[in-house]
Amino acid sequence: MSTLVVQIVIQQWDKGQQSEADISARAESPDRYPVTDPDARYLFDHQVVLDQHGDDVMGNRIQYELSDDGRFIIDRFRFDLNRKLLEYIAQPDSMLPTEPVADLSDGWVQCRYQWRYKVYEGGFYYWLYEAIIVNAGFVESLKQDVFTGSEPTLVFEP
């Protein structure tokens, strides 16, 4: 039985962190990490490994679920655990169809996108910007270098 490994790398910043130095520091951060404890954890009876790195200003950034039909949904992505397919969900909670991204039978995929949120904190509203990288692939046995030992077969940027 193969296991889906999903690694999420999140960079978050506000309007006050848009200097040349801030932009340069974000650009220099890694886009993948070794999959190790304690960052990586098994979910859903060892069907999925979730490995999260980076910022989570609000404390609850990553939401995920496993549907009854074997689809793992996380952030803007849906993984079919049975057919090893990845789909992009353009607008969560909308009626728009998903966009096919890749067959994950051979190799792993890196997905990248940016987003922003309106946040209310301390009596003020501000924009919280973020850059998300999702590395994902199926493995027969989990190894630390699942993402660092090779290049992705596809880089998807919607």
C-alpha positions in Angstrom: 0.0 0.0 0.0 1.4 3.4 -1.0 1.2 6.4 1.3 0.6 10.0 0.1 3.3 12.4 1.5 2.2 16.1 1.5 4.7 18.7 2.5 3.4 22.3 3.0 5.8 25.3 3.1 4.1 28.5 4.1 5.6 32.0 4.1 3.4 34.8 5.6 4.0 38.5 5.8 2.1 41.8 6.2 2.4 45.1 4.3 5.2 46.2 6.6 7.4 43.3 5.5 7.8 44.2 1.8 11.2 45.8 1.8 14.0 44.5 -0.6 15.6 42.7 2.4 12.3 41.0 3.3 11.6 40.0 -0.3 15.2 38.7 -0.6 14.9 36.7 2.6 11.7 35.0 1.5 13.2 34.2 -1.9 16.2 32.5 -0.2 14.0 30.1 1.9 14.0 26.5 0.8 11.1 25.2 -1.3 11.4 21.7 0.2 12.7 20.0 3.3 13.7 16.5 4.5 10.6 14.7 5.8 11.4 14.0 9.5 9.9 14.0 13.0 8.4 16.0 14.6 7.2 18.0 11.6 5.9 15.0 9.7 3.0 13.0 11.1 0.9 10.2 9.9 -2.9 10.7 9.4 -5.9 8.5 8.6 -4.4 5.1 9.5 -1.1 5.8 7.7 -2.7 6.7 4.4 -1.2 10.2 4.5 1.9 11.8 5.9 1.6 15.6 6.5 4.8 17.6 6.9 4.3 21.3 7.6 7.0 24.0 7.6 7.0 27.8 7.8 4.6 30.4 9.2 1.2 30.0 10.7 0.4 33.5 12.1 -3.3 32.7 12.8 -2.5 29.3 14.3 -4.9 27.3 12.2 -3.8 27.8 8.6 -3.9 24.2 7.4 -7.3 22.5 7.3 -7.7 19.0 5.8 -10.1 16.1 5.6 -10.4 12.6 4.1 -13.7 12.0 2.3 -15.6 8.7 2.4 -14.6 8.0 -1.2 -10.8 8.2 -0.5 -10.1 11.8 -1.4 -7.7 13.8 0.8 -8.5 17.5 0.6 -6.0 20.0 1.9 -5.9 23.7 1.3 -6.7 24.1 -2.5 -5.8 20.6 -3.5 -7.7 17.3 -3.7 -5.8 14.0 -3.9 -7.5 10.8 -5.0 -5.7 8.2 -2.9 -7.0 5.3 -5.0 -6.2 6.6 -8.4 -3.2 8.7 -7.3 -4.5 11.8 -9.0 -4.1 15.5 -7.9 -6.6 18.2 -8.7 -6.6 22.0 -8.0 -9.6 23.6 -6.3 -9.6 27.2 -7.8 -12.0 28.7 -5.3 -12.9 26.7 -2.1 -16.6 26.7 -1.3 -17.6 27.5 -4.9 -19.3 25.6 -7.7 -16.3 25.9 -10.0 -15.0 22.6 -11.3 -11.6 21.3 -10.1 -8.6 21.5 -12.5 -6.6 18.3 -13.1 -3.0 18.8 -12.2 -1.1 15.5 -12.4 -1.0 11.7 -12.1 1.2 11.0 -9.2 2.0 7.4 -10.1 5.5 8.3 -11.0 7.4 11.0 -9.2 6.3 14.0 -7.1 4.8 17.4 -7.9 5.5 20.8 -6.5 2.5 23.3 -6.5 3.0 27.0 -5.8 0.6 29.9 -5.4 0.1 33.2 -3.5 -2.9 34.5 -1.6 -3.9 37.1 0.9 -6.4 37.3 3.8 -8.0 40.2 5.5 -7.2 39.9 9.2 -8.7 41.7 12.2 -6.3 41.8 15.2 -5.9 44.3 18.0 -8.8 46.5 16.8 -7.3 46.9 13.3 -7.7 45.2 9.9 -4.7 44.3 7.8 -3.7 42.1 4.8 -1.8 38.9 5.6 0.0 37.8 2.4 1.3 34.3 1.9 3.2 32.1 -0.5 2.3 28.4 -0.4 4.3 25.5 -1.7 2.8 22.1 -1.7 5.1 19.1 -2.4 3.3 15.9 -2.9 3.9 12.3 -4.0 3.1 8.7 -3.2 5.7 6.4 -1.7 5.9 2.7 -0.8 8.1 3.4 2.1 8.8 6.8 3.7 12.3 8.2 3.4 13.6 11.6 4.5 14.8 12.6 1.0 11.4 12.0 -0.7 11.5 15.6 -1.9 15.1 16.6 -1.5 16.6 13.6 -3.3 15.1 14.4 -6.7 13.5 17.2 -8.7 9.7 17.3 -9.1 8.2 15.8 -12.3 6.0 18.9 -12.5 5.9 22.4 -11.0 2.3 23.6 -11.1 1.5 27.4 -10.7 -2.2 28.2 -11.3 
